[in-house]
Amino acid sequence: MTGHSLRLRRLRRFGTQAGARKRGAQPKVVALGGGRGLSASLAALRRITGDLTAVVTVADDGGSSGRLREELGVLPPGDLRKALAALCGDDDWGRTWSRVIQHRFQSRGELHDHAVGNVLIVALWEQLGDHVQALDLVGKLLGAHGRVLPMSAVPLELQALVRGHDPARPDEVGTVRGQATVALTPGEVQSVHLVPADPPAVPEAVAAVLDADWVVLGPGSWFSSVIPHLLVPELLDALVETKARRVLSLNLAPQPGETDGFSPQRHLEVLGRHAPKLALDVVLADEAAVPDRDSLAEAARRLGAAVELAPVAVAGAASAAGEGPGGGVPKHDPELLAAAYDRIFRMHGRIGPWR
């Protein structure tokens, strides 16, 4: 028996015992991703369940996170901060803390553009010496409606094989290093991998996946926020073996640079190539963002999934940029996305104690 398999069996046993102790009247949902895409999903999911865990990528190397990572050797805190902000409540306490941790310093010195939440998270990591305990404490302070976990306890570097990264050599395939660079590449991403290639998963993240009723993957930057979770061996094993239903939420538009020109079905094809053993149950897409429904249905069928189409975009948000760096429109409407998730959980979920 491999080391991965043995650890997975132990975590599965732990997750089952925890589920027996804690399972209540709501579905246990785990959402995986990073950045604005994961934040959109969490803002929706916290409206329909109080048993919510976010598992966040830790490969960011740009902006405030990249500077803290380089200077202090810590996990990049930015995507973790965004997830915590998305889980803040709609009361005065939640709105205030959400603004505070997202606030960025403006100065001519070293603090310029650092996010308050990034500094707070890193300070607690240094004080407590435990990533999970520190994030739980920040969540408690914020009154977060859920838990936030890193997918790995070591900083990761994202590398991609990209065709045409150098516009002067459009047919040349080369290696591009760093999440920030991959997300903005002018070339066509062929595949991605992590360095180190066999990073350890955070045990609590694996246990959450094994004990979930539903696992939600996406939306978000496809190669730099969504697929990296499938490149952590223990986490992928848990996603393959969990009894949870799996829903993949597609983006509202291709992301300039990273997935420029991708059709909805191509997103599924590249995900399948990176994790051929992973089966899905449902693919959620905005009905206005799918020009070829038959092709999407066929691509989903090859992954074992049914397609659910629903209006999930903010009304009036037309084309333009995707959901990666720089933001832009279209954007998910949290109420509409919550309604779509709730309908999927009701229609496709196994009969559970929350119904």
ROZA-614544 format. One record per residue: x, y negated, z of N, C-alpha, C in turn; residue in three letters. Coordinates in steps of 0.1 Angstrom, whole numbers, plus 2048, in hexadecimal, padded with zeros to 3 digits. Each point is the difference from the previous one (the first is absolute). Example, Ala and Ser with C-alpha at 12.3 -4.5 7.8 and 13.67 -1.06 7.14 Angstrom:
2
n.px	n.py	n.pz	ca.px	ca.py	ca.pz	c.px	c.py	c.pz	code
884	839	84E	7F7	7F4	800	809	7F4	800	Ala
7FC	7F5	7F9	809	7F5	800	7F8	7F5	808	Ser
% end
This chain:
355
n.px	n.py	n.pz	ca.px	ca.py	ca.pz	c.px	c.py	c.pz	code
809	80C	800	7F7	7F4	800	809	7F4	800	Met
7FD	7F6	7F7	808	7F4	7FF	7FE	7F7	80C	Thr
809	7F6	802	7FE	7F7	80B	7F4	7F7	7FE	Gly
7FD	7FD	7F4	7F4	7F8	7FD	7F4	807	804	His
7FF	80D	7FC	7F4	808	803	7FE	802	80F	Ser
80B	802	807	7FF	802	80F	7FB	7F4	806	Leu
806	7F4	7FD	7FB	7F3	806	7F1	7FE	7FC	Arg
7FD	803	7F4	7F2	7FE	7FC	7F6	808	808	Leu
804	80D	802	7F7	808	809	7FF	7FB	80E	Arg
80A	7FB	805	7FF	7FA	80E	7F8	7F4	800	Arg
801	7F7	7F5	7F8	7F4	800	7F2	803	7FD	Leu
7FD	80A	7F8	7F3	804	7FD	7F9	805	80D	Arg
807	808	808	7FA	804	80D	7FE	7F4	809	Arg
809	7F7	800	7FE	7F3	809	7F4	7F9	7FB	Phe
7FF	7FE	7F2	7F5	7F8	7FB	7F3	807	802	Gly
7FF	80D	800	7F3	807	802	7FC	7FE	80F	Thr
80A	801	809	7FD	7FE	80E	7FB	7F2	803	Gln
807	7F6	7FA	7FC	7F2	802	7F2	7FE	7FA	Ala
7FD	806	7F5	7F3	7FE	7FA	7F5	806	809	Gly
803	80B	806	7F6	806	809	7FD	7F8	80C	Ala
80B	7F9	804	7FE	7F7	80C	7F9	7F3	7FC	Arg
803	7FA	7F4	7FC	7F3	7FE	7F5	7FE	7F5	Lys
7FD	80B	7F9	7F6	7FE	7F5	7F3	7FB	805	Arg
7FB	7F6	7FB	7F4	7F9	804	7F5	7FF	7F5	Gly
7F9	7F5	800	7F5	7FF	7F7	804	7F9	7F3	Ala
80C	7FE	7FD	805	7F9	7F4	80A	808	7F9	Gln
801	7FE	7F2	80A	808	7F9	80E	7FB	804	Pro
809	809	800	80E	7FD	803	807	7FD	7F2	Lys
804	7F4	7FE	805	7FC	7F3	80F	7FC	801	Val
808	805	7F7	80E	7FB	7FE	801	7FA	7F3	Val
806	7F4	800	802	7F8	7F3	80F	7FE	7FE	Ala
805	804	7F4	80E	7FF	7FD	802	7F5	7F5	Leu
80B	7F9	802	803	7F6	7F6	809	7F5	805	Gly
7FF	7F4	7FB	808	7F5	805	7FC	7F3	7F9	Gly
804	7F5	806	7FD	7F3	7FA	7F1	7FD	800	Gly
7FD	7F7	7F6	7F2	7FB	7FE	7F6	80B	7FD	Arg
804	80B	7F9	7F7	80A	7FD	7FB	808	80C	Gly
80A	803	809	7FC	807	80C	7F7	7F7	809	Leu
804	7F3	800	7F8	7F7	809	7F2	7FF	7FB	Ser
7FE	800	7F3	7F2	800	7FB	7F8	80C	804	Ala
807	80C	7FF	7F9	80C	804	7FD	800	80F	Ser
80A	7FB	808	7FD	800	80F	7F5	7F7	804	Leu
800	7F4	7F9	7F5	7F6	803	7F3	806	7FD	Ala
7FF	809	7F7	7F3	807	7FD	7FD	80B	809	Ala
80A	809	802	7FE	80C	808	7FD	7FD	80F	Leu
806	7F5	806	7FD	7FD	80E	7F1	7FC	802	Arg
7F9	7FD	7F5	7F2	7FD	801	7F7	80C	801	Arg
806	80C	7FD	7F8	80C	800	805	80B	80A	Ile
80B	7FE	806	805	809	80A	809	7FA	80A	Thr
800	804	80C	809	7FC	80A	80B	809	803	Gly
801	80B	7F8	80B	80A	801	808	7FF	7F3	Asp
809	7F6	800	807	7FD	7F4	80F	7FE	802	Leu
808	807	7F8	80E	7FF	801	806	7FC	7F2	Thr
809	7F6	801	807	7FC	7F4	80E	806	800	Ala
804	807	7F5	80E	805	7FF	807	7F7	7F5	Val
80A	7F9	803	805	7F5	7F8	80E	803	7FB	Val
802	7FD	7F3	80E	802	7FA	80A	7F7	806	Thr
80C	804	801	80B	7F9	806	80C	7FF	7F7	Val
7FD	7FC	7F3	80B	7FE	7F6	802	7F2	7FC	Ala
7F9	7F6	806	800	7F2	7FC	80E	7FB	803	Asp
806	7F8	7F6	80D	7FB	802	800	7F1	7FB	Asp
7F5	7FA	7FF	7FF	7F2	7FC	7FB	7F7	80B	Gly
802	7F3	7FE	7FA	7F6	809	805	801	80E	Gly
7F7	7FC	809	803	801	80F	804	80E	804	Ser
7F8	80A	7FB	803	80E	804	80E	804	7FC	Ser
804	7FC	7F4	80D	804	7FB	80B	7F9	807	Gly
7FE	7F4	804	80A	7F9	808	802	806	80E	Arg
7F5	803	806	801	807	80E	806	80E	7FF	Leu
7FC	807	7F5	806	80D	7FE	80F	800	7FE	Arg
804	7F6	7F8	80F	7FF	7FD	807	7FC	80C	Glu
7FB	7F6	808	807	7FA	80B	800	80A	80C	Glu
7F5	806	803	7FF	808	80C	7FF	80F	7FE	Leu
7FF	804	7F4	800	80F	7FD	7F3	806	804	Gly
7F5	7F9	801	7F3	805	804	7F7	804	7F4	Val
7F5	807	803	7F6	802	7F6	7FB	7F2	7FB	Leu
7FC	7FF	7F4	7FA	7F4	7FB	7F2	7FE	806	Pro
7FE	7F5	808	7F3	800	807	7F4	7F9	7F8	Pro
803	7FB	7F4	7F6	7F8	7FA	7F3	807	7FD	Gly
800	80C	7FA	7F4	807	7FC	7F9	805	80D	Asp
808	803	80A	7FA	804	80D	7F8	7F4	806	Leu
806	7F5	7FF	7F9	7F3	805	7F3	7FE	7F8	Arg
801	801	7F3	7F4	7FE	7F8	7F4	809	803	Lys
804	80D	803	7F6	80A	804	7FA	7FC	80D	Ala
808	7FC	80A	7FB	7FC	80D	7F6	7F4	7FE	Leu
804	7F6	7F8	7F8	7F4	7FE	7F2	804	7FA	Ala
800	80A	7F6	7F4	805	7FA	7F7	807	80A	Ala
805	805	80B	7F8	807	80A	7FB	7F7	80B	Leu
804	7F3	800	7FB	7F7	80A	7F1	7FE	7FE	Cys
7FA	7FE	80B	7F1	7FE	800	7FC	7F3	7FA	Gly
7F3	7FE	7FE	7FA	7F4	7FA	7FC	7F6	80B	Asp
803	803	80C	7FD	7F6	80B	80B	7F6	801	Asp
7FF	7F6	809	80A	7F6	801	80E	805	803	Asp
800	80A	809	80D	806	804	807	807	7F4	Trp
7F8	808	7F9	806	807	7F4	805	7F6	7F5	Gly
7F7	7F6	7FD	804	7F7	7F6	80C	7F7	804	Arg
801	7FD	80C	80B	7F8	805	80D	807	7FF	Thr
800	80D	805	80C	808	800	804	804	7F1	Trp
7F6	802	7F8	803	803	7F2	808	7F4	7FA	Ser
7FB	7F4	802	807	7F4	7FB	80E	7FF	806	Arg
801	802	80D	80D	7FE	807	80B	80A	7FA	Val
7FD	80D	7FF	80A	809	7FC	803	7FF	7F1	Ile
7F7	7FA	7F8	803	7FD	7F2	806	7F3	7FE	Gln
801	7F7	80A	806	7F3	7FF	80F	801	7FC	His
804	7F8	7F7	80F	800	7FC	806	7F2	804	Arg
80B	801	806	808	7F3	804	804	7F9	7F3	Phe
7FF	7F3	801	805	7F7	7F5	80B	7F7	806	Gln
80C	802	7FB	80B	7F8	805	80B	800	7F6	Ser
80B	7F9	803	80C	800	7F8	80B	80A	805	Arg
7FC	807	80B	80A	809	806	7FD	80F	7FE	Gly
806	808	808	7FF	80F	7FE	7F2	805	802	Glu
7F8	7F9	808	7F2	805	802	7F7	7FE	7F5	Leu
804	7F9	7F6	7F7	7FC	7F5	7FA	80D	7F9	His
7F3	800	800	7F8	80A	7F9	7FF	80E	807	Asp
806	800	80C	7FE	80C	808	7F1	800	806	His
7FA	80C	7FF	7F2	801	806	801	802	80F	Ala
7F7	7FA	807	800	801	80F	7FE	80F	804	Val
7F7	807	7F9	7FE	80E	803	80C	809	7FE	Gly
808	7FD	7F5	80C	808	7FE	80A	7FE	80C	Asn
801	7F4	804	80A	7FE	80C	7FA	807	80C	Val
7F3	7FF	803	7FA	806	80B	802	80F	800	Leu
7FD	806	7F5	802	80F	7FF	80E	804	802	Ile
809	7FA	7F9	80F	803	802	804	7FF	80E	Val
7FC	7F5	807	803	7FD	80E	7FB	80C	809	Ala
7F4	805	7FD	7FB	80B	808	807	80D	7FD	Leu
804	802	7F4	808	80C	7FC	80D	800	808	Trp
807	7F4	801	80C	7FF	807	7FE	802	80F	Glu
7F5	7FB	806	7FD	801	80E	7FD	80E	804	Gln
7F7	806	7F8	7FB	80D	804	808	80C	7FA	Leu
807	7FE	7F5	807	80B	7FA	7F7	80A	7FA	Gly
7F4	7FD	7FD	7F6	80A	7FA	7F7	7F9	7F7	Asp
801	804	7F3	7F8	7F9	7F5	7F1	801	803	His
7FB	80C	803	7F2	803	802	7FB	7F9	80C	Val
807	801	80B	7FB	7F9	80D	7FF	7F1	7FE	Gln
80A	7FA	7F9	800	7F2	7FE	7F4	7FC	7F7	Ala
7FE	807	7F5	7F4	7FD	7F8	7F3	801	807	Leu
7FF	80B	808	7F4	801	808	7FE	7F5	809	Asp
80B	7FB	806	7FF	7F4	809	7FB	7F3	7F9	Leu
806	7FE	7F4	7FC	7F5	7F8	7F1	801	7FC	Val
7FC	80C	7FC	7F2	802	7FD	7F7	7FD	80C	Gly
804	804	80C	7F8	7FE	80C	7FF	7F1	802	Lys
80B	7F8	7FF	800	7F2	801	7F6	7F9	7F6	Leu
800	805	7F4	7F8	7FA	7F6	7F1	804	801	Leu
7FE	80B	807	7F2	806	800	7FD	806	7F3	Gly
80A	807	7FA	7FF	806	7F3	7F6	80B	800	Ala
7F8	802	7F6	7F6	80A	7FF	806	80C	7F9	His
80A	806	806	807	80B	7FA	80F	800	804	Gly
807	80A	7FB	80E	802	803	808	7FF	7F3	Arg
80D	7FA	802	809	7FF	7F5	80D	807	803	Val
804	809	7F6	80C	808	802	808	7FE	7F3	Leu
80E	801	802	808	800	7F4	801	80F	7FB	Pro
802	801	7F3	800	80E	7FA	80D	807	804	Met
80A	7F8	802	80D	806	804	807	7F7	80A	Ser
808	806	808	807	7F8	80B	80E	7FB	7FB	Ala
803	802	7F4	80D	7FA	7FB	7FC	7F7	7F4	Val
808	7F5	7FE	7FE	7F7	7F4	803	808	7F4	Pro
7F7	7FE	7F5	802	808	7F4	803	7F6	7F5	Leu
808	805	7F6	802	7F9	7F4	7F8	806	7F4	Glu
7F8	7F8	7F9	7F9	805	7F5	809	7FE	7F3	Leu
801	80B	7F8	807	7FF	7F4	7F7	805	7F5	Gln
801	7FA	7F4	7F7	803	7F5	808	802	7F3	Ala
7FC	80A	7F8	805	801	7F2	7F7	7F7	7F8	Leu
806	7F6	7F9	7F8	7F6	7F9	805	7FF	7F2	Val
7F7	800	7F6	803	7FE	7F2	7FE	7F2	7FD	Arg
80B	7FA	7FB	7FF	7F2	7FB	801	7F6	80B	Gly
806	803	80C	802	7F6	80A	808	7F4	7FB	His
809	803	7F7	808	7F5	7F9	7F8	7FE	7F3	Asp
7FA	7F4	7FF	7F8	7FE	7F3	808	801	7F4	Pro
80E	7FD	801	808	801	7F4	802	80F	7FC	Ala
7FD	809	809	801	80F	7FC	7F3	807	804	Arg
7F6	7FE	7F8	7F2	804	803	7FF	810	801	Pro
809	807	7FA	7FF	80F	800	809	807	80A	Asp
808	7F8	807	809	806	809	7F9	802	80D	Glu
803	80C	806	7FB	804	80D	80B	7FF	80A	Val
7FD	7F8	80B	80A	7FE	80A	7FA	800	80E	Gly
808	801	80A	7FC	800	80E	7FF	7F2	806	Thr
7F4	7FD	806	7FD	7F3	806	7FF	803	80F	Val
807	7F8	808	800	803	80F	7FA	7F5	807	Arg
7F7	804	80A	7FA	7F6	809	7F1	7FE	7FC	Gly
7F8	801	80B	7F1	7FF	7FD	7FD	7F2	7FA	Gln
806	7F5	804	7FC	7F3	7FB	804	800	7F1	Ala
80B	806	7FC	804	800	7F2	7F7	809	7F8	Thr
7FD	80B	805	7F7	80A	7F9	7F2	7F9	7FE	Val
7FB	7FA	80A	7F3	7FA	7FF	7FF	7F5	7F5	Ala
80B	7FA	7FD	800	7F5	7F6	807	803	7F3	Leu
804	80D	7FE	807	803	7F4	7F9	7FD	7F3	Thr
806	7FA	7F6	7FA	7FD	7F3	7FF	80D	7F8	Pro
807	80B	804	800	80C	7F9	7F4	809	804	Gly
801	80C	7FA	7F6	80B	803	805	80A	809	Glu
7FA	801	80C	805	809	80A	7FC	80E	7FC	Val
80A	809	800	7FE	80E	7FC	7FD	809	80C	Gln
808	7FD	80B	7FE	808	80C	807	7F9	80C	Ser
7FD	804	80C	807	7FA	80C	804	80B	809	Val
80A	7FD	808	805	809	80B	805	7F7	80B	His
802	807	80C	804	7F9	80C	80F	804	803	Leu
807	7F7	806	80D	802	806	7FF	7FC	80F	Val
803	80A	809	803	80E	7FE	7F5	808	7F9	Pro
803	80B	7F9	7F6	807	7F9	7F7	809	809	Ala
805	803	80C	7F8	808	809	7FE	7F9	80D	Asp
7F9	7F5	800	7FF	7F8	80D	7F6	807	809	Pro
803	7FE	80D	7F7	806	80A	7F3	7F8	801	Pro
7F5	807	801	7F3	7F9	802	7FE	7FE	80F	Ala
7F9	7F5	803	7FC	7FD	80E	7F6	80B	804	Val
803	808	80B	7F7	80B	804	7F2	7FC	802	Pro
7FD	7F4	806	7F3	7FC	802	7F8	7FD	7F3	Glu
807	7FC	7F5	7FA	7FF	7F3	7FC	80D	7FA	Ala
809	80A	801	7FD	80D	7FB	7F4	806	808	Val
800	7FF	80D	7F5	805	808	7F3	7F9	7FD	Ala
800	7F3	7FD	7F4	7F9	7FD	7FA	805	7F3	Ala
808	803	7F6	7FC	805	7F3	7FA	80E	802	Val
806	808	808	7FB	80E	802	7F3	800	807	Leu
7FE	7F6	809	7F4	800	808	7F4	7F7	7FA	Asp
802	7FB	7F4	7F7	7F6	7FB	7F4	807	7FA	Ala
7F5	7F9	7FE	7F4	804	7F8	802	7FB	7F2	Asp
805	7F4	7FF	803	7FB	7F2	80E	7F9	800	Trp
806	802	7F5	80D	7F9	7FD	7FE	7F7	7F4	Val
803	7F3	801	7FF	7F7	7F6	80D	7FB	7FB	Val
803	802	7F3	80C	7FC	7FA	7FD	7F4	7F6	Leu
808	7F5	801	7FD	7F5	7F7	7F5	7F7	806	Gly
7FD	7F5	7F9	807	7FA	7F5	80E	7FA	804	Pro
807	7FB	7F6	80C	7F9	803	80A	802	7F4	Gly
80C	7FA	802	80B	801	7F6	803	80F	7FE	Ser
7FD	805	7F4	800	80F	7FE	80D	806	803	Trp
80B	7FB	7FA	80D	807	802	807	7FC	80D	Phe
7FD	7F4	805	807	7FB	80C	7F9	801	80D	Ser
7F3	803	800	7F8	801	80C	7F8	80C	802	Ser
7FB	806	7F4	7F7	80B	801	808	80D	7FF	Val
807	802	7F5	808	80C	7FD	80A	803	80B	Ile
807	7F6	806	80B	804	80A	7FB	809	80B	Pro
7F4	800	804	7FB	809	80A	801	80E	7FC	His
7FF	803	7F3	801	80D	7FB	80E	805	7FE	Leu
80A	7F8	803	80E	803	7FF	806	803	80D	Leu
7F8	7FF	80B	805	805	80D	7FB	80E	802	Val
809	80A	800	7FC	80E	7FF	7F6	804	80B	Pro
803	7FD	80D	7F6	804	80A	7F3	7FA	7FF	Glu
7FF	7F3	7FB	7F4	7F9	7FE	7F8	806	7F4	Leu
807	803	7F5	7FA	807	7F5	7FB	80D	804	Leu
807	808	807	7FB	80D	805	7F3	7FF	807	Asp
800	7F6	809	7F4	7FE	808	7F4	7FC	7F7	Ala
803	7F7	7F6	7F5	7FC	7F7	7FB	80C	7F8	Leu
809	809	7FC	7FC	80C	7F9	7F8	809	808	Val
804	802	80D	7FA	80B	808	7F5	7FB	809	Glu
7FE	7F3	802	7F5	7FB	809	7F2	805	7FB	Thr
7F7	802	809	7F2	804	7FD	7F8	7F3	7FD	Lys
806	7F4	801	7F9	7F4	7FD	7FD	7FF	7F1	Ala
7F5	7F9	7FD	7FE	7FC	7F2	809	7F4	7FD	Arg
804	800	7F3	809	7F6	7FB	7FA	7F7	7F6	Arg
800	7F3	802	7FB	7F6	7F6	80B	7F7	7FC	Val
801	7FE	7F3	80A	7F7	7FA	7F8	7F4	7FB	Leu
804	7F4	805	7FA	7F4	7FC	809	7F8	7F5	Ser
7FB	7FF	7F4	807	7FA	7F6	800	7F0	801	Leu
80B	7FA	7FA	801	7F2	7FF	7F5	7FA	7F7	Asn
7FE	7F3	801	7F6	7F9	7F8	806	7FC	7F3	Leu
80D	800	7FF	807	7FC	7F3	80E	805	801	Ala
807	802	7F4	80E	804	800	808	7F5	807	Pro
80B	803	806	809	7F7	806	80B	7FB	7F6	Gln
800	7F3	7FD	80B	7FC	7F7	80D	804	805	Pro
808	806	7F7	80D	805	803	800	80F	803	Gly
7FA	803	80C	800	80E	804	7F8	80A	7F8	Glu
7F3	7FC	7FE	7F7	809	7F8	7FA	7F8	7F4	Thr
807	7F7	7FB	7FA	7F8	7F5	7FC	809	7F5	Asp
7F3	7FE	7FB	7FB	808	7F5	7FB	80D	804	Gly
800	804	80D	7FB	80D	804	7F1	800	800	Phe
7FA	80B	7FA	7F2	803	801	7FD	806	80E	Ser
7F4	800	805	7FD	807	80C	804	80E	800	Pro
7FE	807	7F5	804	80E	800	80F	802	800	Gln
807	7F7	7FB	80F	801	800	805	7FF	80F	Arg
7F9	7F8	808	804	800	80E	7FF	80E	806	His
7F6	807	7FD	7FE	80E	805	80B	809	7FA	Leu
803	7FF	7F4	80A	808	7FA	80E	7FF	806	Glu
804	7F4	803	80D	7FE	806	800	805	80E	Val
7F5	7FE	807	7FF	805	80E	801	80F	800	Leu
7F9	806	7F7	801	80F	7FF	80E	805	7FC	Gly
807	7F9	7F8	80E	804	7FD	809	7FF	80C	Arg
7FE	7F7	809	808	7FF	80C	7FC	80A	80B	His
7F4	804	800	7FB	80A	80A	7F7	80A	7FA	Ala
805	809	7F8	7F8	809	7F9	7F8	80A	808	Pro
804	802	80D	7F8	809	809	7F4	7F9	807	Lys
800	7F3	7FF	7F6	7F8	807	7F2	800	7F8	Leu
7F6	805	807	7F2	7FF	7FA	7F9	7F5	806	Ala
7F7	7FA	7F9	7F7	7F5	805	7F2	805	7FF	Leu
7F7	7F9	808	7F2	803	800	7F8	7F5	7F9	Asp
804	7F4	801	7F8	7F4	7FA	80A	7F6	7FC	Val
7FE	7FA	7F4	807	7F5	7FB	7F6	7F4	7FF	Val
803	7F5	808	7F7	7F5	800	805	7F5	7F7	Leu
7F8	7FB	7F7	804	7F5	7F7	7F5	7F6	7FF	Ala
804	7F3	7FD	7F6	7F6	7FE	7FA	802	7F2	Asp
7F3	800	7FF	7F9	804	7F3	804	7F7	7F5	Glu
803	7F3	803	804	7F6	7F5	80E	802	7FC	Ala
808	808	807	80E	801	7FD	803	80D	7F8	Ala
7F6	807	7FC	802	80D	7F9	7FA	800	7F2	Val
808	7FD	7F6	7FB	7FF	7F3	7FD	80D	7F9	Pro
807	80B	805	7FE	80D	7FA	7FC	80A	80C	Asp
7F4	801	803	7FC	809	80B	802	80E	7FE	Arg
7FF	805	7F4	802	80E	7FD	80F	804	802	Asp
809	7F8	7FC	80E	803	802	804	7FF	80E	Ser
7FA	7F7	808	803	800	80E	7FA	80C	807	Leu
7F4	804	7FC	7FA	80C	806	809	80C	7FD	Ala
805	801	7F4	808	80C	7FD	80E	800	808	Glu
806	7F4	801	80C	7FF	808	7FD	804	80F	Ala
7F5	7FB	805	7FD	803	80E	7FD	80F	801	Ala
7F9	806	7F7	7FD	80E	800	80D	809	801	Arg
80A	7FC	7F9	80D	807	801	806	800	80E	Arg
7FC	7F6	808	805	7FF	80E	7F6	806	809	Leu
7F5	805	7FB	7F6	806	808	7F5	7F7	806	Gly
800	7F4	7FA	7F7	7F5	806	7F5	7FC	7F7	Ala
7F5	7FB	807	7F5	7FA	7F9	803	7F0	800	Ala
7FA	7F9	7F6	801	7F2	800	7F4	7F9	805	Val
802	7F6	809	7F5	7F8	805	803	7F2	7FB	Glu
7F7	7FA	7F9	801	7F2	7FB	7F7	7F8	808	Leu
805	7F4	804	7F8	7F7	809	805	7F2	7FE	Ala
7F8	7F6	801	805	7F2	800	807	7FD	80D	Pro
80D	7FE	800	808	7FE	80C	808	7F3	800	Val
7FF	7F9	7F5	808	7F3	7FE	7F9	7F4	805	Ala
807	7F6	805	7FA	7F3	803	7F9	7FB	7F4	Val
7F3	7FB	802	7F9	7FB	7F5	806	7F4	7F9	Ala
801	801	7F3	806	7F5	7F9	80F	800	7FE	Gly
806	80A	807	80F	802	7FE	803	807	7F3	Ala
804	7F9	7F6	802	806	7F3	80E	805	7FF	Ala
804	805	7F5	80D	805	7FC	80C	7FA	808	Ser
80A	7FE	7F9	80C	7FA	806	809	80A	807	Ala
806	7FB	80A	80B	809	806	7FA	80B	809	Ala
808	809	803	7FC	80C	808	801	7FD	80F	Gly
802	80B	808	800	7FE	80E	80E	802	806	Glu
80A	7FE	7F8	80E	802	805	805	7F2	805	Gly
80D	7FE	7FF	806	7F4	805	7FA	7F4	7F9	Pro
7FE	7F6	807	7FA	7F4	7FA	7F1	7FF	801	Gly
7FA	80B	804	7F1	800	802	7F9	7FE	7F3	Gly
7F7	7F5	800	7F9	7FE	7F4	7F3	807	800	Gly
7F8	7FF	7F5	7F3	807	7FF	801	80B	7F6	Val
7F7	809	7FF	7F5	802	809	804	806	80E	Pro
7F6	7FE	809	803	805	80D	7F4	808	805	Lys
802	80A	809	7F5	808	805	7F8	7F8	80A	His
7F3	802	7FF	7F7	7FA	80A	7FE	80A	80B	Asp
804	7FC	80D	800	80A	80B	7F2	806	802	Pro
7F6	7F9	7FF	7F2	805	802	7FC	80A	7F5	Glu
803	7FC	7F4	7FD	80A	7F5	808	80C	800	Leu
80D	7FF	804	809	80B	801	7FC	809	80B	Leu
7FC	7FA	80C	7FB	808	80B	7F4	808	7FC	Ala
7F6	7F9	7F9	7F4	807	7FB	804	80C	7F7	Ala
80A	7FE	7F8	804	80B	7F7	806	80C	808	Ala
809	7FD	809	806	80A	808	7F5	807	808	Tyr
7F7	7F9	806	7F6	806	808	7F7	80A	7F8	Asp
7FD	7FC	7F4	7F8	808	7F7	808	80D	7FD	Arg
80D	7FE	7FD	808	80C	7FD	800	80A	80C	Ile
802	7FA	80C	801	809	80C	7F3	807	802	Phe
7F5	7FA	7FD	7F3	806	802	7FD	80B	7F5	Arg
804	7FD	7F3	7FC	808	7F5	80A	80C	7FF	Met
80D	7FE	802	80A	809	7FD	806	807	80C	His
7FD	7FB	80C	806	805	80C	7FA	80D	804	Gly
807	808	807	7FB	80C	806	7F6	7FB	80C	Arg
7F7	808	803	7F7	7FD	80B	809	7FE	80C	Ile
7FF	7F4	806	809	7FD	80B	7F8	7FB	80C	Gly
806	7FE	80B	7F9	7FC	80D	7FC	7F2	7FF	Pro
805	7F8	7F6	7FC	7F2	800	7F3	7FE	7F8	Trp
7FA	80B	7FA	7F3	7FF	7F9	7F6	809	807	Arg
% end
